[in-house]
Amino acid sequence: MGDYPYPSNYMLNGNGILPAYPMRSACQPLSQQGLAGPALLKGLRQAVGTFYNFSGHLPCYNYSEGPNPEGEEDSNFWDYQACTEMVMPFSRNGGEHASHAEFEAAILFTRSAFTS
């Protein structure tokens, strides 16, 4: 959706600029085989930093917040859309249909997200 071949501010709502191919940029620190322990955590920090620390100036990230206020608001819109879409009980594999438990999980998510 936002993995453009040129630097762009689209995914950050104009509040910063992501590098060209930001998904490639984010995955690059995790592309080495055998990452474990501190090296894996460092790679994960760099990957997440592509979006959360686009400025390069943050010493740490608040994982419970988005990278900017508009991004947080956008995520609320996606939750609303997910909760108001018509549920289609068809399978992805052509055989099994969505289970009752999957419907219950969707209902619980909607209730927890939009009721006080």
PyMOL CGO cylinders between C-alpha atoms (Angstrom):
from pymol import cmd
from pymol.cgo import CYLINDER

trace = [
    CYLINDER, 0.00, 0.00, 0.00, 2.81, 2.43, 0.72, 0.3, 1, 1, 1, 1, 1, 1,
    CYLINDER, 2.81, 2.43, 0.72, 5.89, 0.62, -0.58, 0.3, 1, 1, 1, 1, 1, 1,
    CYLINDER, 5.89, 0.62, -0.58, 6.74, 3.19, -3.22, 0.3, 1, 1, 1, 1, 1, 1,
    CYLINDER, 6.74, 3.19, -3.22, 10.02, 3.24, -5.20, 0.3, 1, 1, 1, 1, 1, 1,
    CYLINDER, 10.02, 3.24, -5.20, 10.71, 6.81, -4.08, 0.3, 1, 1, 1, 1, 1, 1,
    CYLINDER, 10.71, 6.81, -4.08, 10.74, 8.64, -0.72, 0.3, 1, 1, 1, 1, 1, 1,
    CYLINDER, 10.74, 8.64, -0.72, 7.19, 9.47, 0.35, 0.3, 1, 1, 1, 1, 1, 1,
    CYLINDER, 7.19, 9.47, 0.35, 5.27, 11.08, 3.20, 0.3, 1, 1, 1, 1, 1, 1,
    CYLINDER, 5.27, 11.08, 3.20, 2.00, 9.32, 2.32, 0.3, 1, 1, 1, 1, 1, 1,
    CYLINDER, 2.00, 9.32, 2.32, 2.03, 6.77, 5.15, 0.3, 1, 1, 1, 1, 1, 1,
    CYLINDER, 2.03, 6.77, 5.15, 3.00, 9.43, 7.70, 0.3, 1, 1, 1, 1, 1, 1,
    CYLINDER, 3.00, 9.43, 7.70, 0.27, 11.89, 6.72, 0.3, 1, 1, 1, 1, 1, 1,
    CYLINDER, 0.27, 11.89, 6.72, 2.82, 14.50, 5.72, 0.3, 1, 1, 1, 1, 1, 1,
    CYLINDER, 2.82, 14.50, 5.72, 4.61, 14.49, 9.11, 0.3, 1, 1, 1, 1, 1, 1,
    CYLINDER, 4.61, 14.49, 9.11, 7.81, 12.89, 7.88, 0.3, 1, 1, 1, 1, 1, 1,
    CYLINDER, 7.81, 12.89, 7.88, 9.34, 11.07, 4.95, 0.3, 1, 1, 1, 1, 1, 1,
    CYLINDER, 9.34, 11.07, 4.95, 9.85, 7.34, 4.61, 0.3, 1, 1, 1, 1, 1, 1,
    CYLINDER, 9.85, 7.34, 4.61, 12.69, 6.04, 2.44, 0.3, 1, 1, 1, 1, 1, 1,
    CYLINDER, 12.69, 6.04, 2.44, 12.13, 4.57, -1.00, 0.3, 1, 1, 1, 1, 1, 1,
    CYLINDER, 12.13, 4.57, -1.00, 10.75, 1.02, -0.67, 0.3, 1, 1, 1, 1, 1, 1,
    CYLINDER, 10.75, 1.02, -0.67, 10.18, 1.35, 3.09, 0.3, 1, 1, 1, 1, 1, 1,
    CYLINDER, 10.18, 1.35, 3.09, 9.21, -2.33, 3.44, 0.3, 1, 1, 1, 1, 1, 1,
    CYLINDER, 9.21, -2.33, 3.44, 12.56, -3.40, 1.99, 0.3, 1, 1, 1, 1, 1, 1,
    CYLINDER, 12.56, -3.40, 1.99, 14.25, -0.89, 4.26, 0.3, 1, 1, 1, 1, 1, 1,
    CYLINDER, 14.25, -0.89, 4.26, 12.42, -2.28, 7.29, 0.3, 1, 1, 1, 1, 1, 1,
    CYLINDER, 12.42, -2.28, 7.29, 13.14, -5.91, 6.43, 0.3, 1, 1, 1, 1, 1, 1,
    CYLINDER, 13.14, -5.91, 6.43, 16.84, -5.39, 5.63, 0.3, 1, 1, 1, 1, 1, 1,
    CYLINDER, 16.84, -5.39, 5.63, 18.05, -5.39, 9.29, 0.3, 1, 1, 1, 1, 1, 1,
    CYLINDER, 18.05, -5.39, 9.29, 16.28, -8.74, 9.80, 0.3, 1, 1, 1, 1, 1, 1,
    CYLINDER, 16.28, -8.74, 9.80, 17.52, -10.39, 6.60, 0.3, 1, 1, 1, 1, 1, 1,
    CYLINDER, 17.52, -10.39, 6.60, 20.63, -11.98, 8.10, 0.3, 1, 1, 1, 1, 1, 1,
    CYLINDER, 20.63, -11.98, 8.10, 20.27, -15.67, 8.91, 0.3, 1, 1, 1, 1, 1, 1,
    CYLINDER, 20.27, -15.67, 8.91, 20.83, -16.83, 12.44, 0.3, 1, 1, 1, 1, 1, 1,
    CYLINDER, 20.83, -16.83, 12.44, 19.86, -13.62, 14.19, 0.3, 1, 1, 1, 1, 1, 1,
    CYLINDER, 19.86, -13.62, 14.19, 19.30, -14.32, 17.87, 0.3, 1, 1, 1, 1, 1, 1,
    CYLINDER, 19.30, -14.32, 17.87, 19.43, -12.59, 21.23, 0.3, 1, 1, 1, 1, 1, 1,
    CYLINDER, 19.43, -12.59, 21.23, 20.68, -8.99, 21.23, 0.3, 1, 1, 1, 1, 1, 1,
    CYLINDER, 20.68, -8.99, 21.23, 21.36, -8.97, 17.48, 0.3, 1, 1, 1, 1, 1, 1,
    CYLINDER, 21.36, -8.97, 17.48, 17.76, -9.99, 16.78, 0.3, 1, 1, 1, 1, 1, 1,
    CYLINDER, 17.76, -9.99, 16.78, 16.42, -7.30, 19.11, 0.3, 1, 1, 1, 1, 1, 1,
    CYLINDER, 16.42, -7.30, 19.11, 18.64, -4.69, 17.47, 0.3, 1, 1, 1, 1, 1, 1,
    CYLINDER, 18.64, -4.69, 17.47, 17.40, -5.74, 14.02, 0.3, 1, 1, 1, 1, 1, 1,
    CYLINDER, 17.40, -5.74, 14.02, 13.80, -5.59, 15.20, 0.3, 1, 1, 1, 1, 1, 1,
    CYLINDER, 13.80, -5.59, 15.20, 14.38, -2.11, 16.66, 0.3, 1, 1, 1, 1, 1, 1,
    CYLINDER, 14.38, -2.11, 16.66, 15.82, -0.94, 13.34, 0.3, 1, 1, 1, 1, 1, 1,
    CYLINDER, 15.82, -0.94, 13.34, 12.95, -2.49, 11.38, 0.3, 1, 1, 1, 1, 1, 1,
    CYLINDER, 12.95, -2.49, 11.38, 10.28, -0.86, 13.54, 0.3, 1, 1, 1, 1, 1, 1,
    CYLINDER, 10.28, -0.86, 13.54, 12.26, 2.39, 13.48, 0.3, 1, 1, 1, 1, 1, 1,
    CYLINDER, 12.26, 2.39, 13.48, 11.69, 2.72, 9.75, 0.3, 1, 1, 1, 1, 1, 1,
    CYLINDER, 11.69, 2.72, 9.75, 8.14, 3.80, 10.55, 0.3, 1, 1, 1, 1, 1, 1,
    CYLINDER, 8.14, 3.80, 10.55, 8.20, 4.84, 14.23, 0.3, 1, 1, 1, 1, 1, 1,
    CYLINDER, 8.20, 4.84, 14.23, 11.50, 6.73, 14.12, 0.3, 1, 1, 1, 1, 1, 1,
    CYLINDER, 11.50, 6.73, 14.12, 11.45, 8.15, 10.60, 0.3, 1, 1, 1, 1, 1, 1,
    CYLINDER, 11.45, 8.15, 10.60, 13.25, 11.26, 11.90, 0.3, 1, 1, 1, 1, 1, 1,
    CYLINDER, 13.25, 11.26, 11.90, 16.07, 9.20, 13.42, 0.3, 1, 1, 1, 1, 1, 1,
    CYLINDER, 16.07, 9.20, 13.42, 15.93, 11.29, 16.60, 0.3, 1, 1, 1, 1, 1, 1,
    CYLINDER, 15.93, 11.29, 16.60, 13.91, 9.14, 19.01, 0.3, 1, 1, 1, 1, 1, 1,
    CYLINDER, 13.91, 9.14, 19.01, 15.90, 7.31, 21.69, 0.3, 1, 1, 1, 1, 1, 1,
    CYLINDER, 15.90, 7.31, 21.69, 13.01, 4.86, 22.30, 0.3, 1, 1, 1, 1, 1, 1,
    CYLINDER, 13.01, 4.86, 22.30, 9.49, 4.12, 21.05, 0.3, 1, 1, 1, 1, 1, 1,
    CYLINDER, 9.49, 4.12, 21.05, 6.13, 4.04, 22.75, 0.3, 1, 1, 1, 1, 1, 1,
    CYLINDER, 6.13, 4.04, 22.75, 4.65, 0.86, 21.31, 0.3, 1, 1, 1, 1, 1, 1,
    CYLINDER, 4.65, 0.86, 21.31, 1.15, 1.77, 22.49, 0.3, 1, 1, 1, 1, 1, 1,
    CYLINDER, 1.15, 1.77, 22.49, 1.03, 4.87, 20.28, 0.3, 1, 1, 1, 1, 1, 1,
    CYLINDER, 1.03, 4.87, 20.28, 1.31, 5.44, 16.56, 0.3, 1, 1, 1, 1, 1, 1,
    CYLINDER, 1.31, 5.44, 16.56, 4.18, 7.38, 15.00, 0.3, 1, 1, 1, 1, 1, 1,
    CYLINDER, 4.18, 7.38, 15.00, 2.06, 10.53, 14.82, 0.3, 1, 1, 1, 1, 1, 1,
    CYLINDER, 2.06, 10.53, 14.82, -1.42, 11.58, 16.00, 0.3, 1, 1, 1, 1, 1, 1,
    CYLINDER, -1.42, 11.58, 16.00, -2.95, 11.33, 12.53, 0.3, 1, 1, 1, 1, 1, 1,
    CYLINDER, -2.95, 11.33, 12.53, -1.71, 7.76, 12.19, 0.3, 1, 1, 1, 1, 1, 1,
    CYLINDER, -1.71, 7.76, 12.19, -3.44, 6.87, 15.44, 0.3, 1, 1, 1, 1, 1, 1,
    CYLINDER, -3.44, 6.87, 15.44, -6.67, 8.39, 14.16, 0.3, 1, 1, 1, 1, 1, 1,
    CYLINDER, -6.67, 8.39, 14.16, -6.34, 6.48, 10.89, 0.3, 1, 1, 1, 1, 1, 1,
    CYLINDER, -6.34, 6.48, 10.89, -6.04, 3.19, 12.76, 0.3, 1, 1, 1, 1, 1, 1,
    CYLINDER, -6.04, 3.19, 12.76, -9.33, 3.94, 14.51, 0.3, 1, 1, 1, 1, 1, 1,
    CYLINDER, -9.33, 3.94, 14.51, -10.98, 4.30, 11.11, 0.3, 1, 1, 1, 1, 1, 1,
    CYLINDER, -10.98, 4.30, 11.11, -9.71, 0.86, 10.07, 0.3, 1, 1, 1, 1, 1, 1,
    CYLINDER, -9.71, 0.86, 10.07, -11.14, -0.63, 13.27, 0.3, 1, 1, 1, 1, 1, 1,
    CYLINDER, -11.14, -0.63, 13.27, -14.48, 1.02, 12.55, 0.3, 1, 1, 1, 1, 1, 1,
    CYLINDER, -14.48, 1.02, 12.55, -14.46, -0.29, 8.99, 0.3, 1, 1, 1, 1, 1, 1,
    CYLINDER, -14.46, -0.29, 8.99, -13.65, -3.81, 10.19, 0.3, 1, 1, 1, 1, 1, 1,
    CYLINDER, -13.65, -3.81, 10.19, -16.55, -3.68, 12.63, 0.3, 1, 1, 1, 1, 1, 1,
    CYLINDER, -16.55, -3.68, 12.63, -19.10, -2.36, 10.14, 0.3, 1, 1, 1, 1, 1, 1,
    CYLINDER, -19.10, -2.36, 10.14, -18.35, -4.61, 7.18, 0.3, 1, 1, 1, 1, 1, 1,
    CYLINDER, -18.35, -4.61, 7.18, -20.81, -7.33, 6.31, 0.3, 1, 1, 1, 1, 1, 1,
    CYLINDER, -20.81, -7.33, 6.31, -19.46, -10.68, 7.46, 0.3, 1, 1, 1, 1, 1, 1,
    CYLINDER, -19.46, -10.68, 7.46, -19.24, -13.19, 4.64, 0.3, 1, 1, 1, 1, 1, 1,
    CYLINDER, -19.24, -13.19, 4.64, -19.05, -16.76, 5.98, 0.3, 1, 1, 1, 1, 1, 1,
    CYLINDER, -19.05, -16.76, 5.98, -17.16, -18.17, 3.01, 0.3, 1, 1, 1, 1, 1, 1,
    CYLINDER, -17.16, -18.17, 3.01, -13.93, -20.05, 3.20, 0.3, 1, 1, 1, 1, 1, 1,
    CYLINDER, -13.93, -20.05, 3.20, -10.56, -19.02, 1.89, 0.3, 1, 1, 1, 1, 1, 1,
    CYLINDER, -10.56, -19.02, 1.89, -9.61, -22.52, 0.84, 0.3, 1, 1, 1, 1, 1, 1,
    CYLINDER, -9.61, -22.52, 0.84, -12.81, -23.56, -0.95, 0.3, 1, 1, 1, 1, 1, 1,
    CYLINDER, -12.81, -23.56, -0.95, -13.76, -26.12, 1.71, 0.3, 1, 1, 1, 1, 1, 1,
    CYLINDER, -13.76, -26.12, 1.71, -14.14, -25.14, 5.32, 0.3, 1, 1, 1, 1, 1, 1,
    CYLINDER, -14.14, -25.14, 5.32, -16.40, -22.24, 6.18, 0.3, 1, 1, 1, 1, 1, 1,
    CYLINDER, -16.40, -22.24, 6.18, -15.75, -19.67, 8.87, 0.3, 1, 1, 1, 1, 1, 1,
    CYLINDER, -15.75, -19.67, 8.87, -16.46, -21.10, 12.30, 0.3, 1, 1, 1, 1, 1, 1,
    CYLINDER, -16.46, -21.10, 12.30, -18.84, -19.84, 14.93, 0.3, 1, 1, 1, 1, 1, 1,
    CYLINDER, -18.84, -19.84, 14.93, -15.79, -19.02, 17.10, 0.3, 1, 1, 1, 1, 1, 1,
    CYLINDER, -15.79, -19.02, 17.10, -14.44, -16.67, 14.41, 0.3, 1, 1, 1, 1, 1, 1,
    CYLINDER, -14.44, -16.67, 14.41, -17.75, -14.78, 14.38, 0.3, 1, 1, 1, 1, 1, 1,
    CYLINDER, -17.75, -14.78, 14.38, -17.73, -14.60, 18.18, 0.3, 1, 1, 1, 1, 1, 1,
    CYLINDER, -17.73, -14.60, 18.18, -14.18, -13.21, 18.13, 0.3, 1, 1, 1, 1, 1, 1,
    CYLINDER, -14.18, -13.21, 18.13, -15.21, -10.51, 15.63, 0.3, 1, 1, 1, 1, 1, 1,
    CYLINDER, -15.21, -10.51, 15.63, -18.18, -9.56, 17.79, 0.3, 1, 1, 1, 1, 1, 1,
    CYLINDER, -18.18, -9.56, 17.79, -16.04, -9.37, 20.93, 0.3, 1, 1, 1, 1, 1, 1,
    CYLINDER, -16.04, -9.37, 20.93, -13.49, -7.15, 19.15, 0.3, 1, 1, 1, 1, 1, 1,
    CYLINDER, -13.49, -7.15, 19.15, -16.20, -4.78, 17.97, 0.3, 1, 1, 1, 1, 1, 1,
    CYLINDER, -16.20, -4.78, 17.97, -17.78, -4.56, 21.39, 0.3, 1, 1, 1, 1, 1, 1,
    CYLINDER, -17.78, -4.56, 21.39, -14.46, -3.91, 23.11, 0.3, 1, 1, 1, 1, 1, 1,
    CYLINDER, -14.46, -3.91, 23.11, -13.41, -1.28, 20.57, 0.3, 1, 1, 1, 1, 1, 1,
    CYLINDER, -13.41, -1.28, 20.57, -16.61, 0.73, 20.41, 0.3, 1, 1, 1, 1, 1, 1,
    CYLINDER, -16.61, 0.73, 20.41, -18.44, 0.44, 23.72, 0.3, 1, 1, 1, 1, 1, 1,
    CYLINDER, -18.44, 0.44, 23.72, -17.57, 2.11, 26.97, 0.3, 1, 1, 1, 1, 1, 1,
]
cmd.load_cgo(trace, "trace")
